[in-house]
Amino acid sequence: MSPSPRANALRIVLLIAGALALAMGLLWIGQGIGLIRWPASSFMIDERRWVLYGAVLVVAGGLLILRNRRPRR
């Protein structure tokens, strides 16, 4: 039995949200450790707490992606 079009649309939206969360989390980690200095005036550069926030966001994004990639039974 194939999933409904509504379920497929929700799955795609959650995959996109997970990918965006993953990318944003990696950016926050990079800024927090001072590796990414963009934009130059960012308050997040060299602020270690953003490494933690970014790591949490990376995990959340990864879980969204994994949750929506599993085959449905």
C-alpha positions in Angstrom: 0.0 0.0 0.0 1.5 3.3 -1.0 1.5 6.4 1.2 -1.0 9.1 0.5 0.1 12.3 -1.4 -0.3 14.2 1.9 2.0 11.9 3.7 4.6 12.2 0.9 4.4 16.0 1.0 4.9 16.0 4.8 7.8 13.6 4.4 9.5 15.9 1.9 8.9 19.0 4.1 10.4 17.2 7.1 13.4 16.1 5.0 14.0 19.7 3.9 13.6 20.9 7.4 16.1 18.3 8.6 18.6 19.3 5.9 18.3 23.0 6.8 18.7 22.3 10.5 21.8 20.2 9.8 23.4 22.9 7.7 22.5 25.7 10.1 23.9 23.6 13.0 27.1 23.1 11.2 27.4 26.8 10.5 26.8 27.6 14.2 29.5 25.1 15.2 31.9 26.6 12.7 31.2 30.1 14.0 31.4 29.1 17.6 34.9 27.6 17.2 36.0 30.5 15.1 36.5 28.5 11.9 33.8 30.4 10.0 34.1 34.1 10.3 31.1 35.1 8.2 29.5 37.5 8.6 32.5 39.4 10.1 30.3 41.2 12.6 28.5 38.1 13.9 28.1 37.9 17.7 28.5 34.1 17.4 32.1 34.0 16.4 34.4 32.5 19.0 31.5 32.0 21.4 31.7 28.4 22.7 28.0 28.1 23.6 27.1 28.2 19.9 29.1 25.0 19.4 26.7 23.3 21.9 23.6 24.9 20.3 24.9 23.9 16.8 25.5 20.3 18.0 22.0 20.0 19.3 20.6 21.4 16.0 22.8 19.0 14.0 21.5 16.0 16.0 17.9 17.2 15.6 18.3 17.7 11.8 20.0 14.3 11.5 17.2 12.6 13.4 14.6 14.3 11.1 16.4 13.0 8.0 16.9 9.5 9.4 13.3 9.3 10.5 12.0 10.2 7.1 14.3 8.0 5.1 13.2 4.8 6.7 11.0 2.6 4.5 7.4 2.6 5.7 5.8 -0.7 6.7 
